[in-house]
Amino acid sequence: MSFLSEAKKTVLKCVLIYGILKVLFTTQIITPYIQQITIFAIIFIIAAQGLNVIFGYTGQFSLGHAAFYGIGAYISGFLTRSLNIDEPVLLIPCVVISGLISGIVAYIVGIPILRLKEDFLAIATLGFGTLIRVLMENSDRFIQVLGGSRGFSGIPKLTNLELALFFALIFHIATRNLINSSYGLFLKAIKEDELASTSIGINTPKMKLLAFSYGCFLAGCGGALYANLYCFLHPSNFDILRSIDFLIIVIIGGMGSLEGTVYATLLWVGFVEGLRILLPAEIVDLRWVLIPIFLILIVMYRPQGILVKKKYGHS
């Protein structure tokens, strides 16, 4: 009953948010650019929650999250362009397929690299992310339409507010259900002490691999929605800086807090894009000075995250 009541509250909140945003969108109170940024922020929530499962709950320090985000984006872009899909509802299976492929790749890659821990795992995932970016830059040698270093264009614009909120809601409920299940307790135990978890019978390699795959599945789904929102992909969109964006969001929101990830994503995207809008063009690069100052203040005054009060916050 607890799960059903919490799910009902989440759905009602989402419906309320949708109603407000729909009015703002249809009445043109906010510009088309702000509308696109709003949808982008919702998409980013999906991918960031994937990293929270990997890092925030299981303690696996991954710097390759953007690679799986990019895999999902390129798969969805290729499918929707090749199949000439022009109806938003038909994007749903493409998003799921893109996420599944990202999750399968993560499962295969995770078998060897998840044996590593801490800094070594970070280096391995960083290396994988670099490998994927290089493959994207040379993708036109294998499939001409992907564009390689020139970028992948001609992707149909199918992602809208309804689809973004639908997937964000479904994945938020599913992830919270996972975290509040016995599997979620296993993940938290592994993060706390992997050796002790193994000693009480938890299959730690299997649980880490499943968490990694699920988190990358969410990243792939987010990437698929991103591809059909901006209609153009470039390998530089999925480099280490994008992975750091996800990492910053998880830290700001609080590791082990799904709601914290939601608010932190909105705060981070709003802050970065807000500076782009507010600062004059001649000093817009000043935001890369203000952003580190913002992060320093967060670390100084809210090191546990903006919502987390205990070691593991309630989501």
Secondary structure in CASP SS format (residue, H / E / C, confidence):
PFRMAT SS
TARGET T0000
AUTHOR 0000-0000-0000
METHOD secondary structure of the structure
MODEL  1
M C 1.00
S H 1.00
F H 1.00
L H 1.00
S H 1.00
E H 1.00
A H 1.00
K H 1.00
K H 1.00
T H 1.00
V H 1.00
L H 1.00
K H 1.00
C H 1.00
V H 1.00
L H 1.00
I H 1.00
Y H 1.00
G H 1.00
I H 1.00
L H 1.00
K H 1.00
V H 1.00
L H 1.00
F H 1.00
T H 1.00
T C 1.00
Q C 1.00
I C 1.00
I C 1.00
T C 1.00
P H 1.00
Y H 1.00
I H 1.00
Q H 1.00
Q H 1.00
I H 1.00
T H 1.00
I H 1.00
F H 1.00
A H 1.00
I H 1.00
I H 1.00
F H 1.00
I H 1.00
I H 1.00
A H 1.00
A H 1.00
Q H 1.00
G H 1.00
L H 1.00
N H 1.00
V H 1.00
I H 1.00
F H 1.00
G H 1.00
Y H 1.00
T C 1.00
G C 1.00
Q C 1.00
F C 1.00
S C 1.00
L C 1.00
G C 1.00
H H 1.00
A H 1.00
A H 1.00
F H 1.00
Y H 1.00
G H 1.00
I H 1.00
G H 1.00
A H 1.00
Y H 1.00
I H 1.00
S H 1.00
G H 1.00
F H 1.00
L H 1.00
T H 1.00
R H 1.00
S H 1.00
L C 1.00
N C 1.00
I C 1.00
D C 1.00
E C 1.00
P H 1.00
V H 1.00
L H 1.00
L H 1.00
I H 1.00
P H 1.00
C H 1.00
V H 1.00
V H 1.00
I H 1.00
S H 1.00
G H 1.00
L H 1.00
I H 1.00
S H 1.00
G H 1.00
I H 1.00
V H 1.00
A H 1.00
Y H 1.00
I H 1.00
V H 1.00
G H 1.00
I H 1.00
P H 1.00
I H 1.00
L C 1.00
R C 1.00
L C 1.00
K C 1.00
E H 1.00
D H 1.00
F H 1.00
L H 1.00
A H 1.00
I H 1.00
A H 1.00
T H 1.00
L H 1.00
G H 1.00
F H 1.00
G H 1.00
T H 1.00
L H 1.00
I H 1.00
R H 1.00
V H 1.00
L H 1.00
M H 1.00
E H 1.00
N C 1.00
S H 1.00
D H 1.00
R H 1.00
F C 1.00
I C 1.00
Q H 1.00
V H 1.00
L H 1.00
G C 1.00
G H 1.00
S H 1.00
R H 1.00
G C 1.00
F E 1.00
S C 1.00
G C 1.00
I C 1.00
P C 1.00
K C 1.00
L C 1.00
T C 1.00
N C 1.00
L H 1.00
E H 1.00
L H 1.00
A H 1.00
L H 1.00
F H 1.00
F H 1.00
A H 1.00
L H 1.00
I H 1.00
F H 1.00
H H 1.00
I H 1.00
A H 1.00
T H 1.00
R H 1.00
N H 1.00
L H 1.00
I H 1.00
N C 1.00
S C 1.00
S H 1.00
Y H 1.00
G H 1.00
L H 1.00
F H 1.00
L H 1.00
K H 1.00
A H 1.00
I H 1.00
K H 1.00
E H 1.00
D C 1.00
E H 1.00
L H 1.00
A H 1.00
S H 1.00
T H 1.00
S H 1.00
I C 1.00
G C 1.00
I C 1.00
N C 1.00
T H 1.00
P H 1.00
K H 1.00
M H 1.00
K H 1.00
L H 1.00
L H 1.00
A H 1.00
F H 1.00
S H 1.00
Y H 1.00
G H 1.00
C H 1.00
F H 1.00
L H 1.00
A H 1.00
G H 1.00
C H 1.00
G H 1.00
G H 1.00
A H 1.00
L H 1.00
Y H 1.00
A H 1.00
N H 1.00
L H 1.00
Y H 1.00
C C 1.00
F C 1.00
L E 1.00
H C 1.00
P H 1.00
S H 1.00
N H 1.00
F H 1.00
D C 1.00
I H 1.00
L H 1.00
R H 1.00
S H 1.00
I H 1.00
D H 1.00
F H 1.00
L H 1.00
I H 1.00
I H 1.00
V H 1.00
I H 1.00
I H 1.00
G H 1.00
G C 1.00
M C 1.00
G C 1.00
S C 1.00
L H 1.00
E H 1.00
G H 1.00
T H 1.00
V H 1.00
Y H 1.00
A H 1.00
T H 1.00
L H 1.00
L H 1.00
W H 1.00
V H 1.00
G H 1.00
F H 1.00
V H 1.00
E H 1.00
G H 1.00
L H 1.00
R H 1.00
I H 1.00
L H 1.00
L C 1.00
P C 1.00
A H 1.00
E H 1.00
I H 1.00
V H 1.00
D H 1.00
L H 1.00
R H 1.00
W H 1.00
V H 1.00
L H 1.00
I H 1.00
P H 1.00
I H 1.00
F H 1.00
L H 1.00
I H 1.00
L H 1.00
I H 1.00
V H 1.00
M H 1.00
Y H 1.00
R C 1.00
P C 1.00
Q C 1.00
G C 1.00
I C 1.00
L C 1.00
V C 1.00
K C 1.00
K C 1.00
K C 1.00
Y C 1.00
G C 1.00
H C 1.00
S C 1.00
END
